[in-house]
Amino acid sequence: MAAEDPYVVLGVSRSASDEEIRRAYRKLAKQYHPDLNPGKKDAEAKFKAVTAAYDLLSDPEKRRRFDAGEIDAAGNERPERAFYRQWAEGAGGDKYQERHFEFGAADIDDILSGIFGRGRGAGAGMRMRGGDRRYTLTVDFLDAVNGAKKRLALDPGKYLDVTIPAGLEDGQVLRLKGQGEPGIGGGPPGDALVEVKVAPHPYFRRDGQDLRLEWPVSLAEALLGGKIEVPTSTGRVALSIPKGSNTGTTLRLKGKGVAGKGDQYVTLKVVLPEPPDPELENFVRDWAARRPYTPRRGS
């Protein structure tokens, strides 16, 4: 089944900025995240579609290639179709504009053969290291926190498994030795330089080596206290809510930060029932008349 247009999946225009795309992803990922929709297959499928769309549009090169029709919505190469017009028109409609080409090691070998003589060969007396190749790889937030293996497409039909170290940060560049351009005249190959982009998470936020999230609690849980389950980077754990907690109350889970090095901070958000409960409304109205107070004293 063909992947949907990523702009349609995220509900953004084709001219959307990186920040608009990021905001759209966070909103939809939180809405359809499996943790918040247990057992709902439709929500899981939509979450996967939203994540795939963000993976493509958050990568500038992939987005450019998709917009140009070079790859499809799943990131697969489209068959190249060469037309006379491609050669007759340059950028901006300028005709017969100068065109630039990239040369691989074999092309350079042919050129050097002509310079040094074909009998000697390009490698005679000349040994050069191959050039580096640059790539961009988008990884999930929790994969960057905990470490993982991800598959990187090097060329059509050629892939490489990349080890993502635990605690990796957005924008960090990984060097893969020997995965760049082949060397010349027996020289060593270059390296692959992989810039890693970390996708935002629906509710986790990184703060150095700590993790932060805002988590909803009911009025009864906040007022009376108790235990609730909260997500961590390695699974759900029980968290004790102190009696009389409020929106903004922040609790610490020691050792639950990035790769176990920091802590996790959970900020509580008191959420009233939906739809409003008439009995609760009547109780609060009567209670407020007898026990008036203001939370805005001094503001």
Buried (B, 14 or more C-beta within 10 A) or exposed (E): EEBBEBBEBBEBEEEBEEEEBBBBBBBBBBBBBEEBBEEEEEBBEBBEBBBBBBBBBBBEEBBEBBEEEEBBBEBEEEEEEEEEEEEEBEEEEEEEEEEEEEEEBEEBBEEBBEEBEEEEBBBEEBEBBBBBBEBBBBBBBBBBBBBBEBEBBBEEEEEBEBEBEBBBEBEBEBEBEEBBBBBBBEBBBBBBBBBBBBBBBBBBEBEEEBBBBBBBBBBEBBBEEBEBEBBBBEEEEEBEBEEEBEEEBEBEBEEBBBBBEBBBBBEBEBBEEEEEEEEEEEEEEEEEEEEEEEEEEEE
